[in-house]
Amino acid sequence: MGKSDFLSPKAIANRIKSKGLQKLRWYCQMCQKQCRDENGFKCHCMSESHQRQLLLASENPQQFMDYFSEEFRNDFLELLRRRFGTKRVHNNIVYNEYISHREHIHMNATQWETLTDFTKWLGREGLCKVDETPKGWYIQYIDRDPETIRRQQEQERKKKQDLDDEEKTAKFIEQQVRRGLEGKELVRKKTTFCSELLLICLVVNLMLPGPLHWSAVKTPSSFSSSVLGPNALKMVEGTVKRKSTHSSGQSKEKKKKSALDEIMELEEEKKRTSRRDYWVHPEIVVKIVTKKLGDKYHKKKAVVKEVIDKYTAVVKMIDSGDKLKLDQTHLETVIPAPGKKVMILNGGYRGNEGILESINEKKFSATVIIDSGPLKGRRVEDLQYEDISKLA
């Protein structure tokens, strides 16, 4: 077998060695040729092709350096974008993965001498976010892809549109409340005027010697000083002013109170009508009503430990401690004795804990006093059996 045979052991070994990475000091970036040892690198430097490349590079060395620097930067950023995305990563990890490729551009052929210089340059150019830590430099890729920017702008536009819709709804509600208050203010003014007029008539009737006919009373200014004396007019005016001030203060309190009451009534009405078709809740006591599990679990009580997909509950048997996964159709609520704690499971007061006050067996309903949250102390009547259950 000849020395240069394709299947000779030496030829096979040389091909295996040439596939892997070799030492950087025996690599010629200008010719893009990797040598296996010092002798091969020396022979390459003396070759005619290498000398021609050197002559070309000596004519315009900055052009070759800019070309290699641009290739190195593009390949490095492409690897960082594709492999790590916008995650924060150590720069040495990215560089080791980059140089694992046999045909990569070596850094000694670029304008950067070290990896730290290249990392700082990326931060200055705004291509990456860089920060220095005791463990070294970390980089984070800034995605400036037009498609990504368009998606971000679209998300921001949708978010802004949602905020605008909420603001429009809030402004509409504010206008409705203002109109209602203005209407109440107009009614209050009319009522105040009538009450003042009635008060003047009563005072004048008491002061005049003869009876006063209601048909003679038109406006508060219809009485002159010839009919009433100056002292009587002063007394009437003072009484009217005190009454007007007092009534206006009370009307303001009623106005504020009535607006608040209306909002609360609307909220309560909305809550009362907001029922759901699911009712299971963690930490309540339930009773198993299905017979598919046998007599061991039928009509036995359990505690709900977890709710899955709103309709499925993981329960733990009280007597045996077994855990079962059941649908809410296989369970029913447990009504305790009055004075025990219960959980409201449906309706406007859903999720509130309270104390069972009384039970109406004819209507199959109960009365609960809420003992926690902003509605503490409120008495809720006519709650159906299936809307409350005992707390564990």
PEJOJO-V148182 format. One record per residue. SS is DSSP state (H for helix, E for strand, - for the rest). PSI is psi in whole degrees, 0 to 359 (none if undefined). D_LAST is the distance of its C-alpha to the last C-alpha in whole Angstrom. Layout:
ss=SS psi=PSI d_last=D_LAST
ss=SS psi=PSI d_last=D_LAST
//
This chain:
ss=- psi=128 d_last=89
ss=- psi=165 d_last=90
ss=- psi=323 d_last=88
ss=- psi=20 d_last=87
ss=- psi=145 d_last=86
ss=- psi=328 d_last=83
ss=- psi=12 d_last=81
ss=- psi=152 d_last=82
ss=H psi=323 d_last=80
ss=H psi=321 d_last=81
ss=H psi=320 d_last=80
ss=H psi=318 d_last=77
ss=H psi=320 d_last=76
ss=H psi=321 d_last=77
ss=H psi=322 d_last=75
ss=H psi=317 d_last=72
ss=H psi=323 d_last=73
ss=H psi=340 d_last=73
ss=H psi=325 d_last=70
ss=- psi=180 d_last=68
ss=- psi=143 d_last=68
ss=- psi=179 d_last=71
ss=- psi=140 d_last=72
ss=H psi=328 d_last=72
ss=H psi=348 d_last=75
ss=H psi=26 d_last=77
ss=E psi=134 d_last=76
ss=E psi=107 d_last=78
ss=- psi=328 d_last=76
ss=- psi=316 d_last=79
ss=- psi=352 d_last=80
ss=- psi=51 d_last=76
ss=E psi=132 d_last=78
ss=E psi=125 d_last=76
ss=- psi=150 d_last=78
ss=- psi=335 d_last=77
ss=- psi=180 d_last=79
ss=H psi=323 d_last=81
ss=H psi=318 d_last=85
ss=H psi=322 d_last=83
ss=H psi=323 d_last=82
ss=H psi=317 d_last=86
ss=H psi=323 d_last=87
ss=H psi=319 d_last=85
ss=H psi=334 d_last=86
ss=- psi=357 d_last=90
ss=- psi=160 d_last=90
ss=H psi=323 d_last=91
ss=H psi=320 d_last=88
ss=H psi=321 d_last=86
ss=H psi=323 d_last=89
ss=H psi=319 d_last=89
ss=H psi=323 d_last=86
ss=H psi=321 d_last=87
ss=H psi=320 d_last=89
ss=H psi=318 d_last=87
ss=H psi=327 d_last=85
ss=H psi=337 d_last=87
ss=H psi=321 d_last=88
ss=- psi=77 d_last=85
ss=H psi=329 d_last=82
ss=H psi=327 d_last=80
ss=H psi=316 d_last=80
ss=H psi=319 d_last=78
ss=H psi=319 d_last=76
ss=H psi=322 d_last=74
ss=H psi=312 d_last=74
ss=H psi=323 d_last=72
ss=H psi=318 d_last=70
ss=H psi=318 d_last=69
ss=H psi=317 d_last=68
ss=H psi=316 d_last=66
ss=H psi=314 d_last=64
ss=H psi=315 d_last=64
ss=H psi=319 d_last=63
ss=H psi=313 d_last=60
ss=H psi=325 d_last=59
ss=H psi=317 d_last=58
ss=H psi=317 d_last=57
ss=H psi=319 d_last=54
ss=H psi=315 d_last=53
ss=H psi=323 d_last=53
ss=H psi=319 d_last=51
ss=H psi=348 d_last=49
ss=- psi=226 d_last=49
ss=- psi=25 d_last=48
ss=- psi=153 d_last=46
ss=E psi=125 d_last=47
ss=E psi=154 d_last=49
ss=E psi=138 d_last=52
ss=H psi=331 d_last=55
ss=H psi=330 d_last=56
ss=H psi=317 d_last=54
ss=H psi=319 d_last=55
ss=H psi=319 d_last=59
ss=H psi=323 d_last=59
ss=H psi=329 d_last=57
ss=H psi=316 d_last=60
ss=H psi=354 d_last=63
ss=- psi=343 d_last=62
ss=- psi=133 d_last=64
ss=- psi=328 d_last=67
ss=- psi=27 d_last=69
ss=- psi=162 d_last=67
ss=- psi=126 d_last=69
ss=- psi=145 d_last=69
ss=H psi=335 d_last=69
ss=H psi=352 d_last=72
ss=H psi=1 d_last=74
ss=- psi=182 d_last=72
ss=- psi=353 d_last=72
ss=- psi=133 d_last=69
ss=- psi=324 d_last=70
ss=- psi=166 d_last=66
ss=H psi=328 d_last=63
ss=H psi=318 d_last=62
ss=H psi=318 d_last=65
ss=H psi=321 d_last=64
ss=H psi=316 d_last=60
ss=H psi=322 d_last=61
ss=H psi=320 d_last=63
ss=H psi=322 d_last=60
ss=H psi=320 d_last=59
ss=H psi=323 d_last=62
ss=H psi=352 d_last=62
ss=- psi=17 d_last=59
ss=- psi=332 d_last=58
ss=E psi=158 d_last=55
ss=E psi=123 d_last=53
ss=E psi=146 d_last=54
ss=E psi=144 d_last=53
ss=E psi=134 d_last=54
ss=E psi=170 d_last=52
ss=- psi=337 d_last=53
ss=- psi=358 d_last=52
ss=E psi=194 d_last=55
ss=E psi=137 d_last=55
ss=E psi=144 d_last=52
ss=E psi=153 d_last=53
ss=E psi=122 d_last=51
ss=E psi=137 d_last=52
ss=- psi=113 d_last=53
ss=- psi=110 d_last=53
ss=- psi=25 d_last=55
ss=- psi=134 d_last=56
ss=H psi=324 d_last=56
ss=H psi=319 d_last=54
ss=H psi=316 d_last=51
ss=H psi=321 d_last=52
ss=H psi=319 d_last=52
ss=H psi=318 d_last=49
ss=H psi=318 d_last=48
ss=H psi=323 d_last=50
ss=H psi=318 d_last=48
ss=H psi=318 d_last=45
ss=H psi=322 d_last=46
ss=H psi=318 d_last=47
ss=H psi=319 d_last=44
ss=H psi=318 d_last=42
ss=H psi=322 d_last=45
ss=H psi=319 d_last=45
ss=H psi=318 d_last=41
ss=H psi=320 d_last=42
ss=H psi=319 d_last=45
ss=H psi=319 d_last=43
ss=H psi=319 d_last=40
ss=H psi=319 d_last=43
ss=H psi=318 d_last=45
ss=H psi=317 d_last=42
ss=H psi=320 d_last=41
ss=H psi=320 d_last=45
ss=H psi=317 d_last=45
ss=H psi=320 d_last=42
ss=H psi=319 d_last=44
ss=H psi=318 d_last=47
ss=H psi=318 d_last=45
ss=H psi=319 d_last=44
ss=H psi=318 d_last=47
ss=H psi=319 d_last=49
ss=H psi=319 d_last=47
ss=H psi=322 d_last=47
ss=H psi=320 d_last=51
ss=H psi=320 d_last=51
ss=H psi=324 d_last=49
ss=H psi=320 d_last=52
ss=H psi=316 d_last=55
ss=H psi=321 d_last=53
ss=H psi=319 d_last=53
ss=H psi=317 d_last=56
ss=H psi=318 d_last=58
ss=H psi=319 d_last=56
ss=H psi=318 d_last=57
ss=H psi=316 d_last=61
ss=H psi=319 d_last=61
ss=H psi=322 d_last=59
ss=H psi=318 d_last=62
ss=H psi=318 d_last=65
ss=H psi=322 d_last=63
ss=H psi=319 d_last=63
ss=H psi=317 d_last=67
ss=H psi=319 d_last=68
ss=H psi=317 d_last=67
ss=H psi=316 d_last=68
ss=H psi=322 d_last=72
ss=H psi=326 d_last=72
ss=H psi=328 d_last=71
ss=H psi=327 d_last=74
ss=- psi=149 d_last=77
ss=- psi=325 d_last=79
ss=- psi=170 d_last=79
ss=- psi=149 d_last=76
ss=- psi=126 d_last=74
ss=- psi=137 d_last=74
ss=H psi=335 d_last=71
ss=H psi=340 d_last=74
ss=H psi=347 d_last=75
ss=- psi=118 d_last=72
ss=- psi=304 d_last=72
ss=- psi=162 d_last=70
ss=H psi=339 d_last=70
ss=H psi=4 d_last=73
ss=H psi=349 d_last=75
ss=- psi=134 d_last=76
ss=- psi=173 d_last=79
ss=- psi=344 d_last=80
ss=- psi=330 d_last=83
ss=- psi=313 d_last=81
ss=- psi=147 d_last=78
ss=- psi=168 d_last=79
ss=H psi=324 d_last=78
ss=H psi=320 d_last=76
ss=H psi=320 d_last=74
ss=H psi=319 d_last=74
ss=H psi=320 d_last=72
ss=H psi=318 d_last=70
ss=H psi=315 d_last=69
ss=H psi=316 d_last=68
ss=H psi=319 d_last=66
ss=H psi=317 d_last=64
ss=H psi=318 d_last=63
ss=H psi=315 d_last=62
ss=H psi=317 d_last=60
ss=H psi=320 d_last=58
ss=H psi=316 d_last=58
ss=H psi=315 d_last=57
ss=H psi=316 d_last=54
ss=H psi=325 d_last=53
ss=H psi=321 d_last=53
ss=H psi=316 d_last=50
ss=H psi=322 d_last=48
ss=H psi=324 d_last=49
ss=H psi=317 d_last=47
ss=H psi=318 d_last=44
ss=H psi=323 d_last=44
ss=H psi=311 d_last=45
ss=H psi=316 d_last=42
ss=H psi=318 d_last=39
ss=H psi=322 d_last=40
ss=H psi=317 d_last=40
ss=H psi=318 d_last=37
ss=H psi=321 d_last=35
ss=H psi=317 d_last=37
ss=H psi=316 d_last=35
ss=H psi=321 d_last=32
ss=H psi=320 d_last=32
ss=H psi=318 d_last=33
ss=H psi=317 d_last=30
ss=H psi=319 d_last=28
ss=H psi=320 d_last=30
ss=H psi=320 d_last=29
ss=H psi=321 d_last=26
ss=H psi=328 d_last=26
ss=H psi=354 d_last=28
ss=- psi=84 d_last=26
ss=- psi=152 d_last=24
ss=- psi=160 d_last=23
ss=- psi=7 d_last=23
ss=- psi=146 d_last=19
ss=- psi=349 d_last=16
ss=- psi=143 d_last=13
ss=- psi=143 d_last=11
ss=- psi=152 d_last=9
ss=- psi=28 d_last=6
ss=E psi=156 d_last=5
ss=E psi=130 d_last=6
ss=E psi=168 d_last=10
ss=E psi=133 d_last=13
ss=E psi=125 d_last=15
ss=- psi=353 d_last=19
ss=- psi=147 d_last=21
ss=- psi=1 d_last=24
ss=- psi=338 d_last=25
ss=- psi=358 d_last=23
ss=- psi=177 d_last=24
ss=- psi=345 d_last=23
ss=- psi=327 d_last=21
ss=- psi=350 d_last=18
ss=- psi=131 d_last=19
ss=- psi=21 d_last=17
ss=- psi=154 d_last=15
ss=E psi=150 d_last=11
ss=E psi=166 d_last=9
ss=E psi=131 d_last=7
ss=E psi=120 d_last=9
ss=E psi=330 d_last=10
ss=E psi=145 d_last=13
ss=E psi=127 d_last=15
ss=E psi=124 d_last=19
ss=- psi=33 d_last=22
ss=- psi=335 d_last=19
ss=- psi=347 d_last=19
ss=E psi=138 d_last=18
ss=E psi=142 d_last=15
ss=E psi=113 d_last=14
ss=E psi=154 d_last=12
ss=E psi=123 d_last=11
ss=E psi=138 d_last=12
ss=- psi=319 d_last=10
ss=- psi=317 d_last=13
ss=- psi=338 d_last=16
ss=- psi=5 d_last=14
ss=- psi=148 d_last=16
ss=E psi=134 d_last=16
ss=E psi=153 d_last=17
ss=E psi=112 d_last=18
ss=E psi=153 d_last=18
ss=E psi=157 d_last=19
ss=H psi=339 d_last=17
ss=H psi=341 d_last=20
ss=H psi=7 d_last=19
ss=E psi=158 d_last=16
ss=E psi=160 d_last=15
ss=E psi=163 d_last=12
ss=- psi=124 d_last=11
ss=- psi=118 d_last=12
ss=- psi=185 d_last=11
ss=- psi=154 d_last=14
ss=- psi=142 d_last=15
ss=- psi=349 d_last=14
ss=- psi=161 d_last=10
ss=E psi=140 d_last=9
ss=E psi=166 d_last=9
ss=E psi=131 d_last=10
ss=E psi=124 d_last=13
ss=- psi=346 d_last=14
ss=- psi=165 d_last=18
ss=- psi=195 d_last=21
ss=- psi=334 d_last=22
ss=- psi=26 d_last=19
ss=- psi=133 d_last=17
ss=- psi=356 d_last=15
ss=- psi=141 d_last=14
ss=E psi=149 d_last=12
ss=E psi=180 d_last=13
ss=E psi=130 d_last=13
ss=E psi=117 d_last=14
ss=E psi=311 d_last=18
ss=E psi=166 d_last=19
ss=E psi=132 d_last=20
ss=E psi=99 d_last=23
ss=- psi=333 d_last=23
ss=- psi=321 d_last=27
ss=- psi=0 d_last=26
ss=- psi=45 d_last=22
ss=E psi=173 d_last=21
ss=E psi=162 d_last=19
ss=E psi=129 d_last=19
ss=E psi=140 d_last=17
ss=E psi=117 d_last=18
ss=E psi=131 d_last=17
ss=- psi=17 d_last=16
ss=- psi=160 d_last=16
ss=- psi=186 d_last=19
ss=- psi=340 d_last=22
ss=- psi=22 d_last=22
ss=- psi=133 d_last=20
ss=- psi=352 d_last=21
ss=- psi=139 d_last=22
ss=E psi=119 d_last=22
ss=E psi=122 d_last=21
ss=E psi=165 d_last=22
ss=E psi=44 d_last=23
ss=E psi=125 d_last=20
ss=E psi=157 d_last=20
ss=H psi=321 d_last=17
ss=H psi=356 d_last=17
ss=H psi=356 d_last=16
ss=E psi=156 d_last=13
ss=E psi=156 d_last=9
ss=E psi=141 d_last=7
ss=E psi=142 d_last=4
ss=- psi=none d_last=0
//
